[in-house]
Amino acid sequence: MSDTDRISQYYRKKLEQHELTPEEWVAVRYAVIKHTLIAAATTVSLGTSAFFYARSRSWSRMQSLAFASAGNFVGLSVGGVIAMESGMKTVENRLQGSGSELLYLMDRYS
């Protein structure tokens, strides 16, 4: 095991054991709620548009359902990636300058 792996494991363990302060808790909760809604809206909009696109064609019900399921999966994937990235930036921005240990651990682990 290399030295960088050991250091990464150390910060990962510290991050898992970290108790959130009230300020950190508010920042994390805000980011999760705000960006989970983004992921959900993306999923619903892509799934619905895929469903209506499939229904506008002369396809069977199973083909329409498969198309809508694929739209939901793509929407969930894309929305999840966007929400994770912007959620981490939101937490970093809200905790910037506060001397938060969570921010320090996130920076070291990533």
Z-matrix of the N, CA and C atoms (Angstrom, degrees):
N
C 1 1.444
C 2 1.526 1 108.30
N 3 1.300 2 116.36 1 128.25
C 4 1.457 3 119.50 2 -176.78
C 5 1.528 4 110.64 3 -77.85
N 6 1.317 5 113.95 4 167.27
C 7 1.461 6 120.51 5 -178.11
C 8 1.528 7 111.17 6 -64.87
N 9 1.342 8 117.48 7 -38.77
C 10 1.463 9 120.00 8 179.84
C 11 1.524 10 111.42 9 -66.70
N 12 1.328 11 117.27 10 -34.16
C 13 1.468 12 119.90 11 176.75
C 14 1.521 13 110.73 12 -65.76
N 15 1.318 14 116.82 13 -41.06
C 16 1.459 15 120.91 14 179.21
C 17 1.531 16 111.08 15 -64.29
N 18 1.322 17 115.60 16 -41.96
C 19 1.464 18 119.67 17 178.77
C 20 1.522 19 110.13 18 -64.78
N 21 1.330 20 117.12 19 -43.05
C 22 1.455 21 121.49 20 178.67
C 23 1.529 22 111.01 21 -61.73
N 24 1.322 23 117.24 22 -42.58
C 25 1.463 24 121.00 23 177.72
C 26 1.527 25 111.20 24 -63.98
N 27 1.321 26 116.61 25 -37.24
C 28 1.467 27 121.15 26 178.66
C 29 1.527 28 110.14 27 -61.62
N 30 1.340 29 117.47 28 -48.99
C 31 1.463 30 120.54 29 -179.10
C 32 1.521 31 111.28 30 -69.41
N 33 1.308 32 117.55 31 -32.15
C 34 1.461 33 119.96 32 176.35
C 35 1.528 34 110.13 33 -63.67
N 36 1.323 35 116.82 34 -45.58
C 37 1.463 36 120.55 35 179.08
C 38 1.530 37 110.91 36 -63.44
N 39 1.339 38 116.81 37 -41.35
C 40 1.467 39 120.73 38 177.71
C 41 1.527 40 110.58 39 -62.44
N 42 1.335 41 116.40 40 -39.92
C 43 1.460 42 120.82 41 -179.77
C 44 1.525 43 110.91 42 -67.42
N 45 1.321 44 117.55 43 -38.68
C 46 1.465 45 121.39 44 178.36
C 47 1.524 46 111.48 45 -66.77
N 48 1.326 47 117.85 46 -33.64
C 49 1.460 48 121.86 47 -176.53
C 50 1.526 49 112.92 48 -90.97
N 51 1.314 50 117.70 49 -3.80
C 52 1.466 51 121.51 50 -175.55
C 53 1.528 52 111.06 51 -68.54
N 54 1.324 53 116.48 52 130.78
C 55 1.466 54 122.23 53 174.27
C 56 1.526 55 108.00 54 -92.72
N 57 1.317 56 116.75 55 126.88
C 58 1.461 57 120.80 56 -176.93
C 59 1.524 58 111.26 57 -73.83
N 60 1.324 59 115.65 58 138.12
C 61 1.461 60 120.95 59 171.96
C 62 1.526 61 107.24 60 -79.23
N 63 1.334 62 118.45 61 165.13
C 64 1.473 63 119.14 62 178.57
C 65 1.534 64 113.17 63 -57.82
N 66 1.324 65 117.40 64 -37.79
C 67 1.463 66 120.51 65 178.86
C 68 1.532 67 111.08 66 -65.72
N 69 1.319 68 116.96 67 -42.14
C 70 1.466 69 120.97 68 178.18
C 71 1.523 70 110.62 69 -66.52
N 72 1.322 71 116.48 70 -39.32
C 73 1.459 72 121.21 71 -179.91
C 74 1.528 73 111.06 72 -61.70
N 75 1.327 74 116.83 73 -42.88
C 76 1.463 75 120.91 74 179.12
C 77 1.531 76 110.38 75 -63.87
N 78 1.334 77 117.03 76 -43.06
C 79 1.469 78 120.85 77 -179.60
C 80 1.524 79 111.22 78 -64.06
N 81 1.319 80 117.21 79 -43.80
C 82 1.467 81 120.93 80 -179.51
C 83 1.526 82 110.60 81 -67.67
N 84 1.328 83 117.16 82 -43.74
C 85 1.466 84 120.71 83 179.91
C 86 1.530 85 110.92 84 -62.13
N 87 1.331 86 116.62 85 -42.78
C 88 1.464 87 120.94 86 178.18
C 89 1.528 88 110.76 87 -59.83
N 90 1.330 89 116.35 88 -46.50
C 91 1.467 90 120.61 89 -178.49
C 92 1.523 91 111.42 90 -64.96
N 93 1.319 92 117.14 91 -41.76
C 94 1.467 93 120.39 92 -178.60
C 95 1.526 94 110.89 93 -65.42
N 96 1.324 95 116.93 94 -46.57
C 97 1.463 96 119.65 95 -178.58
C 98 1.524 97 110.63 96 -65.37
N 99 1.327 98 116.56 97 -47.98
C 100 1.465 99 120.40 98 -177.04
C 101 1.523 100 111.59 99 -62.14
N 102 1.308 101 116.91 100 -46.01
C 103 1.456 102 119.31 101 -172.65
C 104 1.526 103 113.11 102 -87.56
N 105 1.314 104 118.58 103 -18.81
C 106 1.459 105 120.44 104 170.66
C 107 1.522 106 109.61 105 -68.32
N 108 1.323 107 116.09 106 -36.66
C 109 1.462 108 119.22 107 176.31
C 110 1.528 109 111.22 108 -64.64
N 111 1.329 110 117.66 109 -35.35
C 112 1.468 111 120.73 110 176.42
C 113 1.526 112 110.06 111 -63.16
N 114 1.329 113 116.24 112 -46.21
C 115 1.467 114 120.24 113 179.99
C 116 1.524 115 110.80 114 -63.25
N 117 1.329 116 117.02 115 -41.83
C 118 1.463 117 120.39 116 -179.70
C 119 1.525 118 111.21 117 -66.15
N 120 1.315 119 117.12 118 -42.13
C 121 1.464 120 120.36 119 179.64
C 122 1.524 121 111.15 120 -64.88
N 123 1.323 122 116.84 121 -39.06
C 124 1.464 123 120.39 122 177.72
C 125 1.520 124 110.69 123 -63.79
N 126 1.325 125 116.26 124 -43.55
C 127 1.459 126 120.76 125 179.74
C 128 1.523 127 111.34 126 -62.43
N 129 1.314 128 116.22 127 -48.11
C 130 1.464 129 120.41 128 -178.12
C 131 1.526 130 110.83 129 -64.01
N 132 1.321 131 116.92 130 -44.01
C 133 1.467 132 118.51 131 -176.85
C 134 1.527 133 111.97 132 -67.45
N 135 1.327 134 117.92 133 -43.32
C 136 1.468 135 118.99 134 178.81
C 137 1.525 136 112.02 135 -69.38
N 138 1.322 137 117.28 136 -39.25
C 139 1.460 138 119.99 137 178.04
C 140 1.515 139 112.29 138 -64.48
N 141 1.328 140 116.18 139 -42.79
C 142 1.460 141 120.35 140 179.83
C 143 1.523 142 111.33 141 -67.47
N 144 1.325 143 116.23 142 -43.56
C 145 1.468 144 117.85 143 179.67
C 146 1.527 145 111.10 144 -65.97
N 147 1.326 146 118.06 145 -36.97
C 148 1.464 147 120.37 146 176.90
C 149 1.526 148 110.57 147 -65.54
N 150 1.329 149 116.85 148 -39.43
C 151 1.460 150 121.09 149 179.12
C 152 1.531 151 110.81 150 -63.49
N 153 1.335 152 116.50 151 -47.06
C 154 1.460 153 119.11 152 -179.11
C 155 1.526 154 111.88 153 -69.40
N 156 1.322 155 117.45 154 -32.84
C 157 1.468 156 120.10 155 174.91
C 158 1.526 157 109.83 156 -63.51
N 159 1.318 158 116.31 157 -44.31
C 160 1.464 159 119.98 158 -179.86
C 161 1.527 160 111.18 159 -66.54
N 162 1.323 161 117.44 160 -36.47
C 163 1.469 162 120.06 161 179.36
C 164 1.522 163 111.80 162 -69.92
N 165 1.340 164 116.90 163 -27.33
C 166 1.463 165 119.42 164 -179.83
C 167 1.529 166 111.70 165 -72.91
N 168 1.307 167 117.11 166 -16.50
C 169 1.458 168 121.98 167 176.40
C 170 1.525 169 108.60 168 -90.23
N 171 1.302 170 116.36 169 165.50
C 172 1.465 171 119.51 170 179.66
C 173 1.531 172 109.41 171 -91.07
N 174 1.312 173 115.75 172 57.20
C 175 1.456 174 121.56 173 -179.60
C 176 1.520 175 109.81 174 -101.13
N 177 1.308 176 114.54 175 164.64
C 178 1.462 177 118.63 176 177.47
C 179 1.530 178 109.34 177 -74.74
N 180 1.309 179 114.81 178 170.75
C 181 1.470 180 120.57 179 179.92
C 182 1.529 181 111.09 180 -64.06
N 183 1.332 182 117.81 181 -36.78
C 184 1.463 183 121.07 182 -179.75
C 185 1.526 184 111.20 183 -67.03
N 186 1.325 185 117.56 184 -38.41
C 187 1.462 186 119.89 185 177.62
C 188 1.529 187 110.61 186 -66.29
N 189 1.332 188 116.34 187 -39.26
C 190 1.462 189 120.17 188 177.49
C 191 1.519 190 110.70 189 -63.59
N 192 1.328 191 116.54 190 -41.86
C 193 1.460 192 120.97 191 179.86
C 194 1.524 193 111.02 192 -66.13
N 195 1.327 194 116.48 193 -40.05
C 196 1.466 195 120.02 194 178.35
C 197 1.523 196 110.67 195 -65.02
N 198 1.318 197 116.74 196 -40.13
C 199 1.462 198 120.74 197 179.33
C 200 1.528 199 110.51 198 -65.56
N 201 1.326 200 117.35 199 -42.01
C 202 1.464 201 121.16 200 178.53
C 203 1.522 202 110.94 201 -66.02
N 204 1.322 203 117.29 202 -39.55
C 205 1.469 204 120.44 203 177.87
C 206 1.523 205 111.11 204 -63.83
N 207 1.322 206 116.23 205 -40.89
C 208 1.466 207 119.68 206 177.01
C 209 1.526 208 110.50 207 -63.86
N 210 1.318 209 117.15 208 -39.77
C 211 1.469 210 120.95 209 177.03
C 212 1.514 211 111.96 210 -63.29
N 213 1.337 212 116.23 211 -40.71
C 214 1.469 213 119.82 212 177.17
C 215 1.519 214 111.35 213 -64.03
N 216 1.323 215 116.96 214 -42.15
C 217 1.462 216 120.60 215 -179.46
C 218 1.526 217 111.14 216 -64.67
N 219 1.323 218 116.40 217 -45.23
C 220 1.469 219 119.88 218 178.45
C 221 1.527 220 110.13 219 -64.07
N 222 1.318 221 116.80 220 -41.95
C 223 1.467 222 120.34 221 178.70
C 224 1.510 223 112.45 222 -62.96
N 225 1.316 224 116.59 223 -40.95
C 226 1.463 225 120.23 224 178.68
C 227 1.520 226 110.97 225 -66.40
N 228 1.318 227 116.78 226 -40.91
C 229 1.472 228 120.55 227 179.44
C 230 1.523 229 111.41 228 -65.08
N 231 1.316 230 116.15 229 -50.94
C 232 1.465 231 120.35 230 -178.50
C 233 1.528 232 110.69 231 -65.53
N 234 1.319 233 116.63 232 -45.67
C 235 1.464 234 120.21 233 178.73
C 236 1.514 235 112.34 234 -62.74
N 237 1.325 236 117.10 235 -37.96
C 238 1.462 237 120.43 236 178.41
C 239 1.509 238 112.88 237 -65.39
N 240 1.324 239 116.28 238 -41.80
C 241 1.475 240 119.88 239 178.63
C 242 1.524 241 110.53 240 -65.25
N 243 1.323 242 116.56 241 -45.17
C 244 1.466 243 120.28 242 179.20
C 245 1.524 244 110.37 243 -63.48
N 246 1.330 245 117.02 244 -43.23
C 247 1.462 246 120.80 245 -177.99
C 248 1.523 247 111.67 246 -66.92
N 249 1.331 248 118.16 247 -39.18
C 250 1.469 249 119.82 248 179.09
C 251 1.518 250 111.12 249 -63.89
N 252 1.311 251 116.09 250 -46.99
C 253 1.466 252 119.82 251 -177.47
C 254 1.527 253 110.99 252 -64.61
N 255 1.318 254 116.75 253 -49.44
C 256 1.464 255 119.02 254 -178.16
C 257 1.524 256 111.61 255 -71.34
N 258 1.326 257 117.88 256 -29.05
C 259 1.465 258 120.52 257 176.66
C 260 1.515 259 112.25 258 -66.54
N 261 1.329 260 116.81 259 -41.59
C 262 1.467 261 120.10 260 177.36
C 263 1.524 262 110.69 261 -64.67
N 264 1.320 263 117.04 262 -39.74
C 265 1.466 264 119.98 263 177.81
C 266 1.525 265 110.89 264 -65.91
N 267 1.325 266 117.14 265 -37.10
C 268 1.458 267 120.57 266 178.18
C 269 1.523 268 110.83 267 -63.75
N 270 1.325 269 117.20 268 -45.02
C 271 1.470 270 120.42 269 178.09
C 272 1.522 271 110.08 270 -61.61
N 273 1.324 272 117.09 271 -44.52
C 274 1.470 273 120.20 272 179.19
C 275 1.520 274 111.40 273 -61.49
N 276 1.327 275 117.56 274 -43.03
C 277 1.464 276 120.70 275 -179.17
C 278 1.522 277 111.99 276 -66.98
N 279 1.326 278 117.29 277 -39.44
C 280 1.463 279 119.81 278 -178.62
C 281 1.521 280 112.76 279 -72.80
N 282 1.329 281 117.33 280 -25.78
C 283 1.465 282 120.46 281 -179.32
C 284 1.528 283 112.70 282 -99.87
N 285 1.321 284 117.29 283 -0.81
C 286 1.461 285 121.14 284 -177.83
C 287 1.527 286 110.54 285 -60.22
N 288 1.308 287 116.79 286 131.31
C 289 1.462 288 121.81 287 177.03
C 290 1.511 289 114.93 288 80.65
N 291 1.326 290 117.85 289 3.27
C 292 1.466 291 119.79 290 -178.56
C 293 1.523 292 112.20 291 -94.86
N 294 1.320 293 117.38 292 -6.46
C 295 1.464 294 120.31 293 -178.03
C 296 1.517 295 112.12 294 70.08
N 297 1.317 296 116.93 295 30.10
C 298 1.456 297 122.48 296 -176.19
C 299 1.525 298 111.41 297 -71.08
N 300 1.332 299 115.59 298 133.91
C 301 1.463 300 120.12 299 176.06
C 302 1.531 301 110.64 300 -68.93
N 303 1.326 302 117.10 301 -32.73
C 304 1.462 303 120.86 302 177.67
C 305 1.526 304 110.77 303 -60.14
N 306 1.319 305 116.63 304 -44.03
C 307 1.459 306 120.75 305 178.91
C 308 1.525 307 110.84 306 -62.77
N 309 1.311 308 116.97 307 -40.70
C 310 1.465 309 121.84 308 178.18
C 311 1.527 310 110.59 309 -63.08
N 312 1.337 311 117.25 310 -45.68
C 313 1.462 312 121.04 311 -179.29
C 314 1.525 313 111.66 312 -66.87
N 315 1.330 314 116.95 313 -39.61
C 316 1.463 315 120.37 314 177.66
C 317 1.524 316 110.39 315 -62.04
N 318 1.314 317 116.49 316 -41.28
C 319 1.458 318 120.80 317 179.92
C 320 1.524 319 111.07 318 -65.91
N 321 1.316 320 117.21 319 -40.26
C 322 1.460 321 120.93 320 -178.02
C 323 1.527 322 112.08 321 -73.46
N 324 1.324 323 117.84 322 -35.86
C 325 1.465 324 120.81 323 -176.21
C 326 1.521 325 111.83 324 -77.20
N 327 1.320 326 117.36 325 -34.15
C 328 1.472 327 119.60 326 -175.91
C 329 1.503 328 112.78 327 -78.13
